[in-house]
Amino acid sequence: MVRNIAVVGAGIGGLCSALALVKRGFKVTVYEQAATISEVGAGLQLSPNAVQVLNQLGLAAALSPYVFRPNNAIMRHYQSGKNYFSVPLGDSCLQRFGAEYWHIHRADLHRVLYQACMQNQVNLRLNSPISSYLHREDNNGVDLLLNNAEKIHHDLVIGADGIHSKIQTTLLHNLGLSSKPRFTGQVAWRGTVKTKDLPPNLIEPSANLWVGPGKHFVSYYLRDGDEVNFVAVEERTDWQQESWSQQGDIAQLKGLFVGWHPQVQEILGATHNTFLWALHDREPLSRWVDKKVALLGDACHPMLPFLAQGAAMAIEDAYVIAALLKTQQHTPAALQQYQNLRLARTRSIQLNARKNASLYHMSTQLDRAKLKVLAALSGSGISSFLASQKLQEIYGHNVVQNMESLPTSTTH
């Protein structure tokens, strides 16, 4: 019987996992290498498949004041602003999928998750970097090894420690596998602008995507419309920084988007601070589980941000693994079922996000041809219909309902 679970990493995936587990009666300890709980970054897009989970975990009321609910998702030409497609969100998401589409600041989501974990007696250990783990010879759980040589026993370990995961390193070594993050040749600039510093009604209340040669630009409202978030992605081969995130040069950023639509220019013109980070990727893994150890989120399926599903997949993972550990009492079998249920979905989204990078940057003749077809069909609504259908299998996947329909096992 699993009673005592370790979650390594106190990011969004780790805290969501801890909350889902403790709400199902498990004792949970979260190990975080940082000395303080904080979350950098800017906006997140949370589609209905993620919001279903957050609602089920009882977070809707706490998150609601910080959420912006966009009307549509729109892809536009970088200069003319002509629509390639416009997919309805807002009430349409609620009617089709039973949950809303949210824009939220990463720090707001992280803070609410942290507060919920504390209220539910999750044990959080800060300044506790994990180096690896060991299976106990008696098959009675796992020993976590900390950098200070401390060894702590748990019945089960979940590695939610990101793309540089130490748990993943040990797991792949044990399984005779290997995987290294690779620089994609793209970097992203991110930042926020106060809405009051922009011309009134400049930004549509939608998820706005501008696509152009070698670059794209995303903007949307946060914090109930008080801020505008942007992410600007450019192709670059000369990234030399060791840091994943560094202060960016505003003048350089503005220079990259000279000639783009006036809306893009206005946002950048009001920007005072920006951060720059390299986009790294991994090949999809074939295995995430090593006996009583499992990976979650970016530790097993890092997502490029071109389908806005990185946080959503970690949130889905968190709910699924908690539900299976509660209903399928044989731990290794539950973890294998978790891997089997999640592998194909996350792999598909990983690979489709890669494809979108090429399309958004008009990288090939085929990509440019696709965009011409989308533009030609936009007036009839066909391109919007096609885009909506493509998103259906992502947004319509409801892990809350799926877990409720699984049979309960009493095997120990």
N, C-alpha and C positions, 0 to 999 in steps of 0.2 A: 504494500500500500504506500503510495506517495504521500508524504506529509510535508516535507521541507524542501522547497524549491529555490534554487539560486537563479536570478536573472542578471546577466552581465551586461551592463550598459544602461544608463538612465536617460536615454533619448526618448523620442516619441514612441518608438516600437517597444522599448524596454519597459517604460512606465505603463503603457497600455496593456502589455502582457502581464505585468505585476498586478494591475488593477483587476483584469479579467480573472486571474487565478485566485486572488484573495477573495473576490466576490463569490467564488465557488468553494470556498472553505479551505484553501491551501494556506500554509504558512510560507511567506515569500520574503526573501532577502535580495535586495538589489545592490549590486556592486558597481560603483562609478569611480573611474580613475581621477576625475576632476575633484578639486577641493571644495567647490561650490556648485550648487545647482543653478545653471543658467542655460539659455538657448540663444545662440546667435542666428542671424538669418533674417529673412523678411517674410513674404507671403507664402501661403500654401493654398492650393486648390484641393478641396475635399469633395469628391463626387459622391452620389448617393450610396454606393457600395461601402464607403468608409463611414458616412454619416449614420447608416443603419446601425453599425457597431457602437459608435459613440452614444447614440440614443439609447441603445440597449444597456449600456454601462451606466446610464443615469446621468450623463453629462450635458444633456441638451440645455437645461436651464442655466447652468453655470457658463456655458459657452455662448449662449444666445446674444448677450450684450456686445460681444466682440466680433460677431459674424457679419459678413456682407453677403447678400443673396443676389447673384447676378441674374439678369434677364436672359442672356443668350451667350453662346460661345461663337465668336466671329473670327474668321480668317480673312485677311485683307492683303492687297497688293501694297508693297512698301512705299510707293510714290503716290499713286492715284487714290489709294484707299478703297478701290473697288472690291466688293465682297467676292470671295471664292465660295463661301458658304456661311450660313448662320443657323446654328442649332439652338432651339429653344431650351432654356433651363428653367429657373423659377418655378412657377406652378406646374409646368409641364413635367419636371422631374418628380415632383411630389405625386402627381397623378399617375405617372408611368411606373415609378420605382418605389413609391411609398416613403421617400425621404428626399430632403432638399439637397441642393448643391451649394456649398459654402466656400467663401473666401475668408481666410483667417490668418492673422499673423502667427508665425511659428511660435514665437515666445508666449503668446496668449494661450495657445493650445497646450504647450508644454507646462505652463504654470497651473492651468486647471487640472491637468493630469497629475501633476505632483501633489497638489492640494488634495485631490481625491484619494491618492495613494496614502497620504499621511492620515487622512480621516478614517481609512479602512485598515490601519495598523500594518501597512507594509513597512518592513525594516529596511532602511536605506543606509548604506555604508559609503560615505564619501572618501576621497583620497585613498582608494583601494584598487589600484591597478592589478589586473589579473595577468599572470604570465602564461599559464597553461592549466591543464587538468589531468587527473589520473583516475582510471577506473579502479575501484577497490577489488582486490583479488577474490574476496568472498562474494563478489557480485552485489554487494550491498551499497549501491550508490556510487557517488563520485566525490573525489577530493579536488577542491579548487586550490590552485597554488598562486599565492600573491607574490608580487615583486619583492616583498620584504621577507620571503621564505615562509610566511605563515601558511598553514594548510588547514582548510576548513571543509568539513564533510557536509554533503547535501545528498538527498535522495535522487535529485535530477537537476540538470543544468541547462539553461536556455541562453545561448549566445546571441545577444542583441547589441553587439558592440561595433557595428558599422563595417564599412568596407575594409578597414584595417584590422579586422577582428582577430584577436589572439585565440579565441575559442575556435574560430574557423581554421586557423593555422594548425592547431593540434589535431582537430578532427580530420582534416584532409591528410595529414601525415599518417594518422592511424589507419586511414582507409587506403593508403597508397595512391592518393590523388594529389594534384597540384593545381593552383590557380593564382594568378597574380593580377592585380589591377593594372590597367593600361590607360595611358593618356589618350583621349579620343581625338586630339587635335582641335578641340573646341574649349573656349573659356567663357564663363558667364559673369556678367556684371549685374549686381543687384542693388536695389535701394528702395527707399520710400520718399514720397513727397507729400507735404501737407496739402490737402485739397484746397484750402483757403489761399494757397500761394499760386494756384492755377486759375485761368479764366473760368468764369462760371459755366457749368454744363459742358466743359471741354471734353471730358471723358465719358463715354457712354457707360451705363451701368451694366457692363457685360465683361466677359473674359475676352480681351482684345489681343489678337495675334496678328502681327505684321510680318510678312515673309519677303525676303529679298536675296540677292546674290551674296552668298557667303555669310549671311547674318539673318537673325530674326529678333523681334522685339515683342515682349508680352507686357500688358498693363492691365490692372484691375484694382478695384477699390478694396480697402481693408477697414476694420474697426468702425463698422456701421457707416462707412462712407467718409470718415474723417481723413483718411490717408489713401494715396495711390501707390501701389506697389509696381515695380517694374523689374523685369529680367531681360537683359540684352545679351545675346549669345553671338560670338564671332568665332570664325575659324582661325586658328593660330598654331603654328608648328614649333614655336621657339620658347615654350614654357619651361622655365628653369627654376621656378620657386619651389622650395620644399613645403611651404605652407599651403594648405588647401584653400585658405581664404586670406586675402591681404587687402589693405587699403588701396583703392583704385584712384587713378588720375582722372578727375572730371573732364579736364580739357581734352585728354586723349579719347575718352568715351564720346564726348560730343563730336569730335572729329570723325569718328567711325560712322556716324549716322547723318553726316551732312548730305542733304538732298533727299532725305526721307520725309514722310508725310509731316505736315505742320504739327499734328497732335503729338507725334514722337518728339519733335524738336521742342515743343513747349514743356513737356515733362522733363526732358534732359536740361532745359534751360533753368528750371526751378530746382534742380538737384544740387545739394551741397555736399553730400557724402555718398560714396559708393564703395562696395567691396567687390573684389574680383576673385574668382576661384576656378580652378581647373576641373573639367568634367572627366572623371575617370569611369571606367567600365570594367566588367569581367565577363568572360564567357559564362553562359548559364551552367550551373553545377548540376551534376547528375545525382548527387547524394548530399543530404543535409543532416543526417542522423548517424550517430555513433553510440550504439547501445542506449545509455540513459542521458545522452547529450544531444541537443538539437539546436539548429540555427534559425534565426528569424530576421526578417527585414533585410537591410543592406548587407548584413553578414553573409547572406546566401543568395540574394538576388538584387544587387544594386541597380537602380533604374536611372537611365538618363531622363531628364525632365521634359520630354517631348510628348508625353501623354498625361502628365500631371498625376502619376500613379505611385510615386515612390512611397510617400507616407501612407497612402491608402492600402498598399499591399502589406506594409508592416502592421497596420491596424487590423486588416483581415487575418493575417497570420496569428496575431495575438489572441483573437477571439477563437479561432479554430483550435489552436493548441490547448487552450484552457478547457474548451468544451470536451475535447477528446480525452484529455487526462481525467476529467470528471466521470465520463461515461464508460470509457474503456480502461478498466482498472489495471490491466497488464501494461506496464509502462513502455517497454520496448515496442510492443504492438501498437500502442497509441501513437507513439512518435513516428513509427513507420507509416501509419495511416495518415498522420498530419503531412508527412512528406509527400505521400502519394496523392493526396487531395490537392495540394498546393503547387506541385511541381509544374504541371502542364500550363496552368493559368499564368503563373508568374513568368515562366519561360516565354510564353507567347507575347506577354506585354513587354518584357525586356526587348525582344527582337523587333516588335512593332515600333517601339520608341526609337530604336536605332534608325529604322526606315524613315520615320518622320523627320529626323535630323537632315537627311538627304533632301527630302521634299521641301522642307522649310527654307533650305538654302539654295534651292534651284540648282543642285549640284551636277545633275546629268541632263542630257538631252531628253531622256524619258521623263524625268521629274518636271522639266519645263513644259513638256507636252501635256502631262497630267494637269498641271495648273491651268493651261490654256483651255482644256476641256472643262475643268471645274468653273472657270470664269464664264465660259460660253453657256453653261447649263445653269448658272446661278439665278438668272432672271426667271426661269421656269420653276425654280424650287427643287429641281432634281438633285443638284449637287448638295443642297442642305439635307435632303432626304437620305442620300447615300452616306453622308457624314454621320447623320443621326443613327443609321442602321449599324455603322461600324462601331459606334460607341455603345450600342445596346448591350452587347455581350459583356462589356466592362461594367457599366453602370447598373445593369440589371442583375448582376451576380449578388445574391443575398446570403451571406454566410450565416446570419442569425437564423433564418428559416432552414437553411441546409443542415445546420447542426441539430436543430430541434427534430428533424426527421430521421436522424441516425438512430439505429437500435442501440440500447444500452447493454454493455457486456458486464458480466459478473465474474469474469475470469481473473484470478489473482496470480 
